[in-house]
Amino acid sequence: MNLRAARAVADTVLYEGYLLYPYRASAAKNRSRWQFGVLGPPAAAGAAFAEPPSLSVDCLLEPRTAAASLTVHVRFLQVQRRETRTAEPDWDEAVEHEITLDAVPLRGPAEFPITVPGGVDEDGPVVRRRWPLTARVRTDVEPDGDLLRLTVAVTNEHPGPVTGKREATRRSLIGAHLLIEAHGGAFLSMQDPPPHAAAAAARCRQHRSWPVLAGSDDVLLCAPIILYDNPRLAEQSPGPLFDATEIDELLALRVMTLTEDEKAEARATDERARAVVDRCDALTPAELSRLHGVRRDPATDAAEGSTVPWWDPAADAAADPETAAVVVDGVRVAKGSLVRIHPSRRADAQDLFYAGRVARVTAVVSDVDGGTHVALVLTDDPGADLHDWYGRYLYFAPDEIEPLTGEGR
């Protein structure tokens, strides 16, 4: 993944929660918006409800040349208040900023001040106001065995006191995160470090930001939410919806059901809201169908060209619940075996009602994550045969059952 592709993923982090369905300024949840990665002013009073002023990340780097260096991209939003002399409500917009720090050395500490000016723009009846931001980036590089441990910290350094919530938001860096490029070096995964780096990775500390590989070993995304390595956007998604935990199909359908007056208000609320409404209204049936889901095996189907879906039993001849078995306490348990249930995982409080009950195994099944589950019906249940016919089973892990043999039955 190049930096452009990584930035597209980072944009979803930057604007997560910026607007929420129904995308109108009159909606209560859009009057007091909340986003991830907020760096609040350090001298804010308790009543201002400001968030902590800093984030920091540790990551591991393997230098490949003596002249290895870094480029650090600090990305965040600045609040911009839109005021009108009309009946339209005032609204907090966002101005996107990306501060690029070039040729950061891979040795010792370094500091980089950040200053973002405020300003006032007038366009007819609309006045837009921004408040200045002051921050500082600190980097430090220390050897850890054959590796280098890189620390990057970003701190809001607004100098004055802040007393109110609105003022605290105006003096905050919103959605703050980092994109870090390595030149002449390679980042190591912090989620799944190679064996030789496991101990060094355990010594790394993260504060309100978590580093993940961004498609290659020379680009790192440090986000205020926890992601897997190499995150990517779904190719079926036609564009951002900003809504936390968004589901494209559901939100697109909800937007399409808004009345024309509601859509007009959303369009007037924000240019990004206008884009959401226009895009959802323009979806063709084929595009909407693409949002409904896709079947694929990311591990094997694409690479091997398999024509059998991963969930089809034909994809793995060994995965046959009729003949599959699991060994519990040295006893083979398979379809037809009798067992006693001893719930221990507390996944469902109702499981406790089955403690000590005897059950018949109807199948041993595996899930796509490699877990094994034993399907059961109670032997003293008058509807056991009906449950078996419908395929309505109780599922327990192998360590929650006791095989019954001989007199133990």
Beta strands, then each sheet from edge to edge (+ up, - down):
strand 1: 54-63
strand 2: 69-84
strand 3: 91-105
strand 4: 108-116
strand 5: 119-123
strand 6: 126-130
strand 7: 133-144
strand 8: 147-156
strand 9: 174-183
strand 10: 185-187
strand 11: 210-213
strand 12: 219-223
strand 13: 325-328
strand 14: 331-334
strand 15: 338-341
strand 16: 358-366
strand 17: 372-378
strand 18: 394-396
strand 19: 401-403
sheet 1: 4+ 7- 8+ 1- 10+
sheet 2: 3+ 2- 6+ 5-
sheet 3: 3+ 2- 9+ 12- 11+
sheet 4: 13+ 14-
sheet 5: 18+ 17- 16+ 15- 19+
end
